[in-house]
Amino acid sequence: MDGSFITGANATFIAELYANYLKNPAAVDASWAAFFRDDLTDDEPALLSDLHGASWAPSSAAVIGVADPDAAPEKGNGKSAPGKSSAGDAPASADKAALRKQAEDSIHALQLIRAYRARGHGLAHLDPLDNAKKADHPELDYRSHGFTEADLGREIHLGGILGFERATLQQILDVCRQTYCGTIGVEFNHIQHPKQRDWLVRRFEKDRMEPNFSSYGKKAILERLTEAEGFERFLGIKYTGTKRFGLDGGEAAIPALEQIIKRGGQLGLKQIVIGMAHRGRLNVLVNVMNKPFSALFSEFQGNSSNPESVEGSGDVKYHLGTSADREFDGNVVHLSLTANPSHLEVVDPVVLGKVRAKQEQLGDAGRNQVMGPLIHGDAAFAGQGSIAECFGFSQIDGYTTGGTLHFVINNQIGFTTTPRYSRSGLYCTDVAKMVEAPIFHVNADDPEAVVYCARLAMEFRQEFGGDVVLDMVCYRRFGHNEGDEPKFTQPLMYKTIEGHPTVRTIYAKKARPGRPLHPARGRSDVEQVHAHDGGRL
């Protein structure tokens, strides 16, 4: 916990209440009993210390039970005087009542904040298409925690939590919603390690889910989106109807992958082995792996990009791999994209085996110089058994790679099947909870949020050596492949997609405040990519 309300005058009152709870849980109010049972963790030693005090100190005066005037000792003999009370008892009683109210407010506010940390992702704006209807969760309603509308403007002591010593209930709600219910939803309540949970809480609540990118960073994101969109549109025009399994709708994956490489290099990574299926693979090959356009276009025309290397019939272009070196900020990272079969997720254990072998060759005992990001589709991540098997091996000494970054391109459909008909869990990433991996759900129409989550995922992996999951919720603008007509099976979904602007169009307006991207300029940028790509034919 990053702060505590158990300070000052509150401590004695809460400590005595806790002592009563330890003797008889039924003797305290139900809300206090629930707090002591479920939420009291790091504060218990402090409470016990306040209750007993130092061994050499006299016992402190009790707070609970002395508000009754008849119970107050009479001066001189220590006995109570029936029917009498001193002149100071009324103010003292009022002070104790106010103290009790302040302590209860702090307890209830903490319970509300913890509810947002655990459940806020359920109200996050994750779907670019706004197809899913969000149902309010009762734990996120301040009225469920003993507050009323009249309390919204009242200040509550927080002791540093959320960065506030004191804040009004409305401020607490605003910050919690901004942090946990924006375009990022985070799941970490299943993690048992306090240091990992605290690290995530500090990072998210410090950044308030609004990463601050420089103008250079925003320009870089916009350029990557332009390259990704322009590439897909060029292929759609030049090779109409040809299978390419485009990244259309999920273009934010390109700047996110570059952020993983860049931040990884800054944190000591020397090699990255990537595994992915067919969706978006061609875009990754040219815009991340720097595969020559001429080589890819040769494959589109039915030729091999390197005929001398083909010893058989060859393979389709969206199965092939490649390798390259990328440099960011003076850090050179060697990349390899592992060749992939049509069988979804079969490449995963191959990638992890390659990563482990490279770590052994380099003497990478800390397992922080070589990493294997795996890029998945949402349906495959939830449905293929190899996912659970790889998680099962991830923390075994003989097989661990020091953490895998799982990047899910979640286009909310598997071929022609929507999630409600293909899985039982709320999220496609639920299987990752078996290894207590943090899960970042993010709206792909907010590329800054996607890049932020990619950076945070990379930092978590290097810091704790464990798996981490980034679930980028997007959409598939066309069919499963470019020869399919998706309106036959998802007419309503694709009616929405048809009128939905591209992520690049949306971000250009945000990245240039006051200078919205003119349609002609937008076409010009993409046409430059077309001209660049066409020049490689």
Buried (B, 14 or more C-beta within 10 A) or exposed (E): BEBBBBBEBBBBBBBBBBBBBEEEEEEBEEBBBEBBEEEBEEBEEBBEEBBEEEEEEEEEEEBBEBBEBEEBEEEEEEEBBEEEBEEEBEEBBEEBEEBBEBBBBBBBBBBBBBBBBBBBBBBBBBBBBEEEEEEEBEBBEBEBBBBEEEBBEEBBBBBEBBEBEEBBBEBBBEBBBEBBBBBBBBBBEBBEEEEBBBBBBEBBBEBBBBBEBEEEBBEBBBBBBBBBBBBBBBBBEBBEEEBBBBBBBBBBBBBBBBBBBBBBBBBEBBBBBBBBBBBBBBBBBBBBBBBEBEBBBBBBEEEBBEEEEEEEEBBEBBBBBBBBEBEBEEBEBBBBBBEBEEEBBBBBBBBBBBBBEBBEEEEBEEBBBBBBBBBBBBBBBBBBEBBEEBBEBBBEEEBBBBBBBBBBBBBBBBBEBBBEEBBEEEBBBBBBBEBBBBBBBBBBBBBBBBBBBBBBBBBBBBBBBBBBBBBBBBBBBBBBBBEBEBBEBBEEBBEBBEEBEBBBBBBBEBBBEEEBBEEEEBEEBBBEBBEBBBEEE
